[in-house]
Amino acid sequence: MAARAPGGYDDISEGASVTVYGADSSVIATGYLGDSTSPSYGTCAYDIAVQDVPKGERFYKVEVSHRGTVQMTAEQAENGEFAATLG
């Protein structure tokens, strides 16, 4: 059974959609939230799997479920440095 976040975060669970947008706001890749861990009480951390994200964008925007986008530089994206919080 997939882990689910409590308190109004039912859409945030293993398998939830992850969408990557390019600088022009077009969808360039999709993926999902992977395995979760609970590093401390009341928190969850998820692996993110998005394959074949094209290089060459000035920046990227990443959205988990329908929670809005988080912008990152091309360098951050290429280094796998995506991190976001809810709540």
Legacy VTK file of the C-alpha trace (Angstrom):
# vtk DataFile Version 3.0
C-alpha trace
ASCII
DATASET POLYDATA
POINTS 87 float
0.000 0.000 0.000
1.358 3.430 -0.926
2.113 5.905 1.837
-0.270 8.853 1.993
0.306 12.226 3.560
-2.263 13.118 6.251
-4.189 16.356 6.763
-5.422 17.406 3.338
-2.587 15.972 1.295
-4.325 12.854 -0.021
-3.156 13.659 -3.553
0.479 13.424 -2.441
1.344 9.738 -2.452
3.524 7.221 -4.224
2.522 7.268 -7.890
1.256 10.878 -7.902
1.984 12.723 -11.128
5.062 14.891 -11.634
5.045 17.243 -14.620
8.085 19.079 -15.965
7.557 22.257 -17.981
10.066 24.062 -20.163
10.802 27.777 -20.137
7.865 28.405 -22.484
5.500 26.586 -20.061
4.955 23.606 -22.370
4.988 20.097 -20.889
8.301 18.453 -21.755
8.290 15.367 -19.513
6.116 13.513 -17.031
6.799 11.115 -14.227
5.678 10.172 -10.749
6.486 10.202 -7.058
8.368 7.078 -6.078
9.134 5.455 -2.755
8.565 7.497 0.376
10.374 7.752 3.677
9.477 9.499 6.915
12.649 11.257 8.106
10.883 12.770 11.123
7.439 12.730 12.717
4.822 14.342 10.494
7.006 14.546 7.391
7.366 12.480 4.234
10.065 12.543 1.587
9.577 11.026 -1.867
11.883 9.879 -4.601
10.922 11.427 -7.938
11.191 9.600 -11.233
11.013 11.588 -14.475
12.705 10.022 -17.477
13.982 11.689 -20.650
13.826 15.338 -19.588
15.337 17.199 -22.548
18.391 19.360 -21.890
18.779 22.864 -23.192
16.038 24.788 -21.396
16.931 28.092 -19.706
15.013 26.877 -16.656
12.509 24.209 -15.715
9.296 24.210 -13.703
8.216 21.107 -11.815
4.708 20.405 -10.538
3.676 17.576 -8.227
-0.004 16.630 -8.541
-1.832 19.965 -8.951
0.119 21.892 -6.301
1.689 24.588 -8.493
5.127 24.798 -10.022
8.565 25.166 -8.512
11.150 26.771 -10.785
14.739 25.585 -10.970
17.772 26.415 -13.067
19.026 24.109 -15.795
22.077 23.349 -13.646
19.916 22.370 -10.655
17.790 20.137 -12.868
20.778 18.419 -14.461
22.248 17.784 -11.000
18.969 16.333 -9.688
18.603 19.077 -7.060
14.821 19.373 -7.048
13.313 19.913 -3.595
9.941 21.288 -2.526
7.807 21.442 0.564
4.078 21.591 1.259
2.337 22.994 4.276
LINES 1 88
87 0 1 2 3 4 5 6 7 8 9 10 11 12 13 14 15 16 17 18 19 20 21 22 23 24 25 26 27 28 29 30 31 32 33 34 35 36 37 38 39 40 41 42 43 44 45 46 47 48 49 50 51 52 53 54 55 56 57 58 59 60 61 62 63 64 65 66 67 68 69 70 71 72 73 74 75 76 77 78 79 80 81 82 83 84 85 86
